[in-house]
Amino acid sequence: MEKVVIVDANAYIALNWKKDPNHSKATVIFNQLKKDYLLFTTNNYLVSEVATVLLLRLKNPSKVSAIINVFYNPPKNLKMTQINKTFQLQSLNIFSSQEKPRLSLPDCTLISQALEQKITTIFTFDQNLKKSPLLKKGFKFIP
């Protein structure tokens, strides 16, 4: 099977915003992952989160558009899944069934995508996502 890593919004934000506390770490990790993984994947909800946060941080709509455009005209090693109705409902179910709400709806779409597409490696700095009971067994988190 192809080596795939799902990349959370916070990792893309750290890669693209030099003032992010995880920028240097994200850059090193991403460069290593490019050697070890054949495909990076994410979804349109996470890309929307990246766009929003980067716009608030960079205050430069043209630069943010250029960054986000990569997801719509991706290189071979990048894929963005469009969250369809089935994924939306599954994500909403995860979102609404949290006993201690800590995950955003985009976080829940990442969980749905990982489970549905059987992606077991996740690049995220989100400690709450790493603690999700749905991702306890068989998942590898980077870092």
N, C-alpha and C positions, 0 to 999 in steps of 0.2 A: 504494500500500500504506500501511496505517496506520503512523504513526511510533510504534514501540515501543521501550522501554528495559527491559532486565532489570536488576533491582536486587539486588545481593549483600547477604548478611546484615550485613556490616560497615557498609554504608551505612545500613541501617535502625537498627542499634545506635547509630551515631554520631548519627543524627537524634533518637533517643529518650533518650540518656544524656548529660546536659549536661557531665559530666566527661570524656567521650571526647575525646582530642586532636583528632579531626576533626569535632567537633560543629559549630562555627561554619562550617567549610568545607562540610560536608554540607548544612547548612541553606541556605546561599547557592546551592549547586549545585542542590539539590532545587527551590527556588523558581524558578530559571531553567529547569530541565527541565520544570516544570509548564506553562511558556509554550510550549515547543518540542515536547513529546511528548504524544500523545493517550492512551497507555496505558503503565502501569507494570506489570511482571509479575515474578513470583518463583515459587518452588515450595514445597511443604510441608516439604521437608528444610531449606531455608533459613529458613523461618519457625520451625521447631523450634530451629534454632541461635540465632535471634534471641531466642526465649523463654528458652532456657537461659542465654545470656550476660546478658540483661537481668535475669533473676532473681538471678543471682550478683552483679550490679553494684548493682541497685536495692534488693534485699532486700525487695521489696514485691509479693507474688503478685497482689494485686488490681489494682495498677497495670499489671503485666505482662500480666495477663489482658485488661485493657481495650485495651492496645496490640495484642495478638495477635488479639483479636476482630474488629478491622477487616479482617483478611484473610479471615475467614469470613462477614462481612457487608460486603463491599467497596463503595466508591463505584464509579461507572461507569468511572473511569480506573485501576482496580486489579484485577488478576487474579492468582489463585494457581493454578498448575498442580499437580494431584495427580500425584505421580510413580508411574506404574504399573509393572508388572513389566518391560515393554520398556525404559522409561527406567532402571529400577533396574539391569538387566543391562548396559545400555550404559554407565551410570555406573560400575558395578563394574569393567567392562572397562577404562575409562579409568584408574580408581583403581589397579588392579592392574598396569597396564602402564607405570607411571611409572618412568623410568630413575633419576631422582633424586627420590624421594618428597617432595613438598612440599605437595601438595593434599589437602585433606580430602575425604571422600566427599560432603558437601554441595557443595563446590566443583565436584566432578565432575558432580553433578546440574545445576549451573548450566551447565557446558560442554555437557552432553547437551541440555539444554533450548534453549540458544542455537543449537546446530547443527540440532536437529530442527525447531524452530519458525522457523528462519532469522532470528533476532534478532541484529542486528549491533552494537548499541549496548549497552554494559555499564557500569553505575555501580558501581564498586568501588574500595576503597582497597587491595586485596590485590595486592601486587607479584608474588607467585608466580603468581597467576591471570593477570596481565597477560603473564607470560613463557611461558605454556603454548603449546607448539608447535601445538596444535589451534586456537588462537585468534589465530594470527599474521596470516594474510591476511584482509583485508576486515573486520576488527573495529575498532570505535572504543571506546576506554575513556575513561570520565569519572570522575574527573579524569585 
